[in-house]
């Protein structure tokens, strides 16, 4: 989907990552909605997430080895802890 909407800034955890994560997640969900990706397949949303999240989150994702060929279907933006 072509668009002229600027991308959201990459996630920056700071000293207390809980609040910045909540705000970044909201921005990402708004971005998905604005681009009409909210109903897209999870694989598409996951690729967009990885593209936008920034190096800090990419390092964390790689540490968990979350890849489709590793039995993981994608990244889920919520967790049991609510972050």
N, CA, C and O of each residue as an XYZ file, in Angstrom:
332
protein
N       0.836     -1.185      0.000
C       0.000      0.000      0.000
C       0.874      1.240      0.000
O       1.660      1.454      0.923
N       0.742      2.027     -1.001
C       1.505      3.271     -1.069
C       0.857      4.309     -0.161
O      -0.365      4.358     -0.018
N       1.708      5.144      0.453
C       1.180      6.170      1.355
C       2.175      7.297      1.480
O       3.334      7.169      1.085
N       1.721      8.384      2.023
C       2.585      9.524      2.309
C       2.678      9.784      3.802
O       3.182     10.829      4.215
N       2.203      8.858      4.614
C       2.216      9.000      6.061
C       3.628      8.774      6.590
O       4.221      7.730      6.316
N       4.184      9.729      7.345
C       5.530      9.506      7.894
C       5.525      8.327      8.864
O       4.521      8.060      9.526
N       6.643      7.635      8.941
C       6.730      6.503      9.860
C       6.822      7.000     11.295
O       7.160      8.156     11.548
N       6.518      6.115     12.220
C       6.639      6.452     13.633
C       8.106      6.293     14.046
O       8.843      5.522     13.432
N       8.525      7.018     15.080
C       9.909      6.866     15.547
C      10.138      5.466     16.107
O       9.200      4.818     16.571
N      11.368      5.007     16.063
C      11.726      3.708     16.635
C      11.514      3.742     18.146
O      11.573      4.801     18.770
N      11.268      2.577     18.718
C      11.078      2.457     20.165
C      12.382      2.757     20.894
O      13.451      2.300     20.490
N      12.282      3.531     21.974
C      13.408      3.802     22.866
C      12.935      3.544     24.286
O      12.024      4.211     24.776
N      13.554      2.577     24.943
C      13.099      2.137     26.259
C      13.351      3.149     27.362
O      12.501      3.320     28.235
N      14.481      3.817     27.351
C      14.807      4.724     28.447
C      15.051      3.945     29.730
O      15.387      2.762     29.692
N      14.882      4.610     30.860
C      15.148      3.965     32.150
C      13.973      3.146     32.659
O      14.165      2.234     33.462
N      12.767      3.451     32.210
C      11.570      2.720     32.614
C      10.802      2.338     31.353
O       9.925      3.088     30.926
N      11.112      1.175     30.737
C      10.552      0.852     29.421
C       9.043      0.629     29.376
O       8.465      0.651     28.289
N       8.396      0.419     30.497
C       6.968      0.124     30.501
C       6.139      1.229     29.862
O       5.313      0.960     28.989
N       6.351      2.461     30.284
C       5.560      3.576     29.747
C       5.897      3.872     28.288
O       4.983      4.013     27.475
N       7.195      3.973     27.924
C       7.491      4.187     26.503
C       6.943      3.061     25.611
O       6.511      3.317     24.487
N       6.960      1.820     26.112
C       6.414      0.713     25.324
C       4.927      0.905     25.085
O       4.444      0.721     23.967
N       4.194      1.278     26.142
C       2.748      1.479     26.008
C       2.451      2.559     24.958
O       1.559      2.397     24.126
N       3.201      3.651     25.009
C       2.996      4.735     24.047
C       3.392      4.316     22.629
O       2.689      4.621     21.666
N       4.520      3.614     22.510
C       4.957      3.181     21.186
C       3.976      2.179     20.592
O       3.674      2.229     19.400
N       3.483      1.278     21.420
C       2.502      0.281     20.964
C       1.239      0.979     20.454
O       0.700      0.602     19.413
N       0.767      1.990     21.182
C      -0.411      2.753     20.736
C      -0.133      3.447     19.405
O      -0.976      3.442     18.508
N       1.050      4.042     19.281
C       1.421      4.695     18.019
C       1.470      3.685     16.875
O       1.014      3.971     15.768
N       2.024      2.503     17.147
C       2.102      1.466     16.125
C       0.709      0.995     15.711
O       0.447      0.825     14.520
N      -0.183      0.784     16.670
C      -1.547      0.368     16.352
C      -2.273      1.445     15.539
O      -3.007      1.126     14.604
N      -2.068      2.723     15.895
C      -2.655      3.818     15.114
C      -2.085      3.832     13.698
O      -2.815      4.059     12.732
N      -0.798      3.591     13.579
C      -0.149      3.562     12.271
C      -0.739      2.443     11.404
O      -1.030      2.650     10.226
N      -0.913      1.253     12.000
C      -1.539      0.139     11.274
C      -2.935      0.524     10.789
O      -3.303      0.245      9.648
N      -3.691      1.154     11.645
C      -5.064      1.549     11.304
C      -5.063      2.604     10.198
O      -5.833      2.505      9.243
N      -4.208      3.605     10.326
C      -4.164      4.680      9.337
C      -3.785      4.162      7.946
O      -4.260      4.674      6.933
N      -2.932      3.152      7.912
C      -2.508      2.582      6.636
C      -3.405      1.437      6.164
O      -3.157      0.812      5.133
N      -4.448      1.183      6.943
C      -5.397      0.104      6.643
C      -4.742     -1.275      6.670
O      -5.118     -2.174      5.918
N      -3.761     -1.418      7.547
C      -3.118     -2.708      7.754
C      -3.689     -3.444      8.970
O      -3.287     -4.575      9.243
N      -4.609     -2.827      9.699
C      -5.103     -3.446     10.929
C      -5.782     -4.791     10.676
O      -5.809     -5.646     11.561
N      -6.327     -4.983      9.483
C      -6.969     -6.253      9.145
C      -6.081     -7.144      8.273
O      -6.526     -8.186      7.793
N      -4.835     -6.736      8.072
C      -3.896     -7.503      7.257
C      -3.499     -8.787      7.985
O      -3.675     -8.886      9.199
N      -2.972     -9.760      7.263
C      -2.502    -10.990      7.914
C      -1.422    -10.670      8.958
O      -0.686     -9.692      8.825
N      -1.343    -11.500      9.984
C      -0.359    -11.292     11.049
C       1.059    -11.240     10.497
O       1.886    -10.479     11.000
N       1.350    -12.021      9.491
C       2.690    -12.025      8.897
C       3.043    -10.631      8.365
O       4.178    -10.180      8.524
N       2.096     -9.958      7.746
C       2.312     -8.610      7.221
C       2.520     -7.617      8.359
O       3.434     -6.794      8.305
N       1.676     -7.690      9.391
C       1.804     -6.778     10.526
C       3.119     -7.016     11.267
O       3.745     -6.065     11.736
N       3.543     -8.274     11.375
C       4.795     -8.595     12.041
C       5.979     -8.018     11.266
O       6.910     -7.476     11.863
N       5.944     -8.135      9.942
C       7.016     -7.570      9.120
C       7.078     -6.062      9.283
O       8.168     -5.499      9.382
N       5.935     -5.400      9.312
C       5.899     -3.956      9.500
C       6.412     -3.579     10.891
O       7.146     -2.602     11.042
N       6.030     -4.347     11.893
C       6.512     -4.137     13.261
C       8.032     -4.202     13.299
O       8.680     -3.311     13.848
N       8.608     -5.263     12.714
C      10.062     -5.419     12.723
C      10.746     -4.289     11.954
O      11.845     -3.865     12.311
N      10.103     -3.814     10.916
C      10.670     -2.733     10.118
C      10.704     -1.420     10.898
O      11.645     -0.640     10.749
N       9.704     -1.169     11.713
C       9.569      0.113     12.408
C      10.139      0.134     13.825
O      10.452      1.209     14.336
N      10.279     -1.003     14.460
C      10.537     -1.028     15.902
C      11.891     -0.461     16.315
O      12.029      0.020     17.440
N      12.876     -0.501     15.452
C      14.186      0.027     15.799
C      15.127     -1.052     16.298
O      14.712     -2.166     16.616
N      16.390     -0.702     16.359
C      17.433     -1.675     16.706
C      17.287     -2.236     18.122
O      17.589     -3.406     18.354
N      16.833     -1.425     19.055
C      16.703     -1.865     20.445
C      15.754     -3.065     20.553
O      16.096     -4.072     21.174
N      14.578     -2.962     19.958
C      13.630     -4.077     19.999
C      14.081     -5.235     19.111
O      13.860     -6.396     19.453
N      14.703     -4.934     17.985
C      15.192     -6.011     17.116
C      16.192     -6.892     17.849
O      16.162     -8.114     17.697
N      17.075     -6.296     18.639
C      18.034     -7.072     19.421
C      17.313     -7.983     20.406
O      17.696     -9.139     20.583
N      16.273     -7.465     21.045
C      15.518     -8.266     22.001
C      14.781     -9.404     21.287
O      14.737    -10.528     21.788
N      14.209     -9.117     20.132
C      13.516    -10.157     19.370
C      14.481    -11.250     18.937
O      14.159    -12.436     19.001
N      15.659    -10.845     18.500
C      16.656    -11.834     18.083
C      17.100    -12.684     19.266
O      17.394    -13.868     19.104
N      17.150    -12.087     20.451
C      17.531    -12.841     21.647
C      16.521    -13.946     21.938
O      16.890    -15.004     22.448
N      15.255    -13.710     21.617
C      14.215    -14.720     21.801
C      14.102    -15.645     20.599
O      13.392    -16.649     20.645
N      14.811    -15.300     19.511
C      14.812    -16.098     18.282
C      13.392    -16.310     17.767
O      13.009    -17.435     17.445
N      12.604    -15.225     17.688
C      11.230    -15.298     17.230
C      11.173    -15.220     15.711
O      11.087    -14.137     15.133
N      11.223    -16.380     15.078
C      11.172    -16.459     13.626
C      10.117    -17.480     13.240
O       9.931    -18.465     13.954
N       9.417    -17.272     12.123
C       8.403    -18.239     11.706
C       8.938    -19.653     11.565
O       8.223    -20.608     11.866
N      10.175    -19.812     11.115
C      10.710    -21.159     10.952
C      11.125    -21.789     12.277
O      11.601    -22.924     12.300
N      10.950    -21.071     13.365
C      11.291    -21.567     14.687
C      10.028    -21.917     15.474
O      10.067    -22.008     16.701
N       8.914    -22.112     14.775
C       7.668    -22.470     15.427
C       6.868    -21.274     15.915
O       5.794    -21.453     16.489
N       7.354    -20.071     15.706
C       6.659    -18.863     16.129
C       5.993    -18.252     14.917
O       6.656    -17.998     13.911
N       4.713    -18.013     14.992
C       3.970    -17.471     13.854
C       4.094    -15.966     13.729
O       3.740    -15.415     12.687
N       4.577    -15.290     14.738
C       4.708    -13.840     14.658
C       4.875    -13.235     16.030
O       4.928    -13.940     17.038
N       4.957    -11.943     16.053
C       5.116    -11.220     17.306
C       3.749    -10.782     17.784
O       2.978    -10.198     17.023
N       3.446    -11.060     19.036
C       2.187    -10.626     19.634
C       2.501     -9.410     20.487
O       3.439     -9.435     21.284
N       1.734     -8.358     20.329
C       2.064     -7.088     20.957
C       1.619     -6.972     22.408
O       1.750     -5.900     23.000
N       1.112     -8.010     22.980
C       0.747     -7.984     24.388
C       1.408     -9.169     25.079
O       1.905    -10.082     24.419
N       1.413     -9.152     26.380
C       1.974    -10.272     27.133
C       1.204    -10.425     28.425
O       0.328     -9.621     28.741
N       1.533    -11.448     29.158
C       0.847    -11.696     30.421
C       1.080    -10.542     31.387
O       0.234    -10.268     32.239
N       2.216     -9.866     31.263
C       2.500     -8.759     32.172
C       1.814     -7.465     31.764
O       1.865     -6.477     32.496
N       1.170     -7.464     30.593
C       0.462     -6.272     30.159
C       1.318     -5.291     29.403
O       0.833     -4.235     28.998
N       2.577     -5.611     29.202
C       3.473     -4.720     28.462
C       3.363     -5.017     27.003
O       4.035     -4.381     26.191
